[in-house]
């Protein structure tokens, strides 16, 4: 079982203490965002094969890495660093995030650091020319610290304040980014894009990557493609242990932000937000071995 920590929130940035407490306990609870039912997810070695961390700022987790290492569960980072200002990403201090990425790479090695330039949005303040220059600058910084770069264009979900990129814009940036990444020897892939960018040398990504997981484990992993993700997503199936509405990064493009439930967080709870009721605890005791929340 692959643990995704998490597409739904930034666990390294805001819930590092909680996650390490759950690693020590050997399990956590996850509330389904749709049915609200709670599932117990094992975090014991042997049940949890690999942990995939998704973050924009892993600095708060640096002093917690020893606790994760002690679990014996291998892990890697999907670390997003983009060039936007506080008008788009108000909760992030970019210089600190870049420094932390480089520090984390020094500790873990570049094979466990997957840089994300994600999402790409085109606005008056951030035109194609801006991205061309910013991407080159970041490639220079991360070329020796990341094993690859994943790009993704902004999605036009219902509440998004940003328009989707046009096909000509995507193709133009793909051409520029591909040439730039090649100059720096940085493999470039795209995340869940309907447009085929392989003619630019950009193949489809698997962010929860079966190959990376197997490399960390030193053995094959019997997991299939995650059918609960978008059709263009190549990720392997995983169990997400996060919760929507708990991230305080405040990124304006993000479908998972809001911080609505962050106030209910208690690092001692088995849930990332709030505590289970007595009735829910009783149900969980009857289904303690259930670990099939593939979302």
Rosetta blueprint (number, residue, H / E / L):
1 X L
2 X E
3 X E
4 X E
5 X E
6 X L
7 X L
8 X L
9 X L
10 X L
11 X H
12 X H
13 X H
14 X H
15 X L
16 X H
17 X H
18 X H
19 X H
20 X H
21 X H
22 X H
23 X H
24 X H
25 X H
26 X L
27 X E
28 X E
29 X E
30 X E
31 X E
32 X L
33 X L
34 X L
35 X L
36 X L
37 X L
38 X E
39 X E
40 X E
41 X E
42 X E
43 X L
44 X L
45 X E
46 X L
47 X L
48 X E
49 X L
50 X E
51 X E
52 X E
53 X E
54 X E
55 X E
56 X L
57 X L
58 X L
59 X H
60 X H
61 X H
62 X H
63 X H
64 X H
65 X H
66 X H
67 X H
68 X H
69 X H
70 X H
71 X H
72 X L
73 X L
74 X E
75 X E
76 X E
77 X E
78 X E
79 X E
80 X E
81 X L
82 X L
83 X L
84 X L
85 X L
86 X L
87 X L
88 X L
89 X E
90 X L
91 X L
92 X L
93 X L
94 X H
95 X H
96 X H
97 X H
98 X H
99 X H
100 X H
101 X H
102 X H
103 X H
104 X H
105 X H
106 X H
107 X H
108 X H
109 X L
110 X H
111 X H
112 X H
113 X E
114 X E
115 X E
116 X E
117 X E
118 X E
119 X E
120 X E
121 X L
122 X L
123 X L
124 X L
125 X L
126 X L
127 X L
128 X H
129 X H
130 X H
131 X H
132 X H
133 X H
134 X H
135 X H
136 X H
137 X H
138 X H
139 X H
140 X H
141 X H
142 X H
143 X L
144 X L
145 X L
146 X L
147 X L
148 X E
149 X E
150 X E
151 X E
152 X E
153 X E
154 X L
155 X L
156 X L
157 X L
158 X L
159 X L
160 X L
161 X L
162 X L
163 X L
164 X L
165 X L
166 X L
167 X H
168 X H
169 X H
170 X H
171 X H
172 X H
173 X H
174 X H
175 X H
176 X H
177 X H
178 X H
179 X H
180 X H
181 X H
182 X H
183 X H
184 X L
185 X L
186 X L
187 X L
188 X E
189 X E
190 X E
191 X L
192 X L
193 X L
194 X L
195 X L
196 X L
197 X L
198 X H
199 X H
200 X H
201 X L
202 X L
203 X E
204 X E
205 X L
206 X L
207 X L
208 X L
209 X L
210 X H
211 X H
212 X H
213 X H
214 X H
215 X H
216 X H
217 X H
218 X L
219 X L
220 X L
221 X L
222 X L
223 X L
224 X L
225 X E
226 X L
227 X L
228 X L
229 X L
230 X L
231 X L
232 X L
233 X L
234 X L
235 X L
236 X E
237 X L
238 X L
239 X E
240 X E
241 X L
242 X L
243 X L
244 X L
245 X L
246 X L
247 X E
248 X L
249 X L
250 X L
251 X E
252 X L
253 X L
254 X L
255 X L
256 X L
257 X E
258 X L
259 X L
260 X L
261 X L
262 X H
263 X H
264 X H
265 X L
266 X L
267 X L
268 X L
269 X L
270 X L
271 X L
272 X L
273 X L
274 X L
275 X L
276 X L
277 X L
278 X H
279 X H
280 X H
281 X H
282 X H
283 X H
284 X H
285 X H
286 X H
287 X L
288 X L
289 X L
290 X L
291 X L
292 X L
293 X L
294 X L
295 X L
